């Protein structure tokens, strides 16, 4: 169901109603809004182990090393990423999700998560209080306009030099790119490393570094190595084909992420 917020609004801009403070009045997603996490397994408890391995392999290297860093996890769901960060010694991690049922799982584990909708939450925190912001949900559950507004609000909520780590579905993968867009009505776009960089630039970020998200990170499972080998061969072939077509595409993984920084200068 789409999210609505009561407030006086400005005229529609590109189909998006916004309040005078820039907060969208209604998000476009109908069934899977961006500010909740939709990828948890049916067995929520089992997910803490599997997602810990996934986030450890993909995210930890891009998060500030200072264990006193103040980190905001958006769309935290049951708190998978929050749980990993706490285990890794981070002392000031906050998670928000608009679904109270998902947050309840995090609260049972004593994690600092709360029920909140992302745009109103960020609108009250535009004074640069966070060192790092990480949405667990894909950016493409927002429209392009919503994404740019969201990134701009994240920029203002970060301290100068603070980091954001985001991801979306990769349109450069010819096998799954179109399916990713077509199979969910709340997927509004795909990105490549170039367009993801553009979005972050429009949000006011610099030092943008796209990177591939690894799927096969479960090293105790023998099938992990089979998947790693097969997808490695296929992705190498895709890159060669792009070269033959004169395209500079480095990242062809199913999902693509990027880390960026708020400029230190005003």
N, C-alpha and C positions, 0 to 999 in steps of 0.2 A: 504494500500500500504506500502511495506517495506520502511524503512528510509535509505537513503544513504548520506554519507558525503565525500566530496572530500578531499583526503590527500594521502600522500605516505603511503603504508601499509607494514606490515611484512607478511611473509608467513602465510597461513591459519593454525589455530590451532583448532583441533576438529571442523572443518567446519566454524569457526568464523574468519573473517578477522579483524585484529586490526591494528590501527595506531601505530606508535612508542611510543605515549604517553598512549597507552592502551585503547583508545576510539574505540569501534566497528565501522567499516565502514558501515555496513549494519545490521540493526536489523532483526531478523528472522520473526517477526510478519508481516503478509501480509495485513490484514484488520483493525486490532485493535491494533496499537502499544502501548507499555507500557506508553509512555510519553504523552498520552491523556486520558481523563476520559470518559468511555463508559457506565456509569450506570445512567446517568441523565434521568429523566422521559421526556416524550414528551413535557409536560408543564414545561419548564425549571424553570420558576418563582415559581411554586408550590413546586419545589424541595428544595428551601431554607428552608422552614419550616420543611419538613419531614427529610431531611438530618441533619438539626440542632439537632433534637431530637436523631437521630441515633448516631451522633458523640459525642454529649454530654454524652450519656449513655456509649459509648464504649471507647472513646479516652481521654477525659479531665483528667481522673485520672492518665494517663501515660505521660502527658506533663509537662514540668517544670512549677512550680508554679510562678516563677518570671515573672511578666508581661513585663519586659524589655528583656526577652529572644529573641534571633533572631531565627525565625522559618522559614524553607523552606518547602513549600507544593508542592510536585511534582505531575504532572498529575492533576492539580487543577480544570480543567474543568471550569464551570461557577463560581467557587469560593465558593462552599458550605462550606468547612472546613475553608477557609480563613475568610469568613463572620462570622462564629461562633466564631472563635478565636478573631476577632476584637471586637465582641459584648461582649466577656468575658474580655476585657481589655488588650489584648496583643497588644503591640505598634509597634512591628517590625516583621510583618508577610509578607512573599513574596510568591507568587504563580507563578508557571510556567506550561505551557501546550503547546504542539506543534500545537494545532488547534486554529487558530485565531478566528474562529466563536464562539467557546466556551468562549474564553477569553473575547470577546466583551461583553458578559453578565456581567462578573465580573467588567469590566471597567465602565459599566453603573452605577454600584453601588458604584463606587469610590474605589474599592478594588485594592490593590497593586499586580496586576497580569500582567504577560507579556508572549508573545509568545516566546517559546524557546524549543529546543530539549534537552533532559535531559543529554545525555553523553557529548556533547560539552559544555553545561552550567557548569556541575560539573568539567570538565577538567580545566576550568579557575578559579576554586574556591577550590583548594586543600591545602589551608593554614589554615584550621581550623577556619572558621569564623562563623559557625552556632552552636547554642545550641541544636537544635532539627530539624530533617528531617523526614517528613511524606509523603510517596507516597499514594495518594488516589486510585491509581489503584493497582490491584492484581499483586504480583510479578510474577505469572505464565504466564503473557503475555511476559515475557522474557524466554529465554532458561536457563538451569542450568548455562552454562558458562557465559551468559550475566548477570545473576543474581549475580554471584560471583563478576564479574567485577564491576557491579553497586554498590554492597554493599561495596566493597573496596574503591570506589571513594567517597561514602557517608562517610565512616570512615575518610578519609583524609579531607573532607570538614567540619567535626565536630570538635569543640574544645574538648580537653581531658575531659572526663566525659560527653560529649554531648550524647544525646539520639536519637535513631532512632525507629520509630514505623512502622512496616510493616505487611502485611497480604497476605494470599493466600487461595485458595480453599482447603478444608480439605478432604484428601483422607481416613481418618479414619471413616467418616460417610458412612456406607454401602448403604444407600438409595440414596444419591446424589453424592457420591464421583466419581463414574465412569461416571455418566451423566455430571458432571461438566467438566470432561476432554474431553468427546466425542462430546459435542454439539458445541464446538467452536474450529476451527482449530488453533486459536491463543492462546489456552490454552496448554502449553507445558508440564506441570506436575502438580501433586497434592502434598501436603505435609501432614505430621502429626506433632505433637509437637516435635518429635525427629528430623525429617529431616529439619524442619524449623530452629531448633536450630543449626543443622549442617551447614546450609547455612550461618547463621549469624556468626558462628565460623570461617568459611572459609573467610568471609568478614572482619575478624579481630575484632569482637565485643566480649564483655564479659557481665556478669550479665544478661544473656538472660532469659526472663520470658515469655513463651507463655501464651496466654489467649484466651478464646472463645469470638467471636463476637456475641452479642445479636441481634436477629432480631426483637423481640417483645418488643418495647420500647415506644409504642404510648399509653400512659396510659389513655387517654380520649376516646379511642375507645374500646367498650365492646368486640369486636372480638379479640382484642389483648390478652385478658386473656384466651380465648379459645385456641388460637394458642400457648400461653405460656404453658398452662396445657398439651396439647396434645404432643407437642415436648419435654416437660420435662419428661413425662412418657416414650416416645420412646427412648430418649437419655439415661435415666436410664437403660432401658432394654439393649441397645447396650453395655453399660459399663459392665453390668453383663455378657453378652455373651463374651466380650473380656477377662474378668477374667477367665471364664471357659476354654477359649482357652490358658490361660497362658500369655496373653498380658497385658502390663501395659500401658493402654491408658486412659488418663483422659479427653481429649477434643474431643468430637464427634459432635460439632456444624457444621453447613454448611460451615462457614468460620472460619479460625483460624488466630490469630494475635500474634505478639510478640513485646516486648519492649526490647531494648538492649542498651549498653553504649560503647562508645569508651574508651579504657583503658586510665587511667590517666598517666601511665608511658609510655615512648616512646617505 
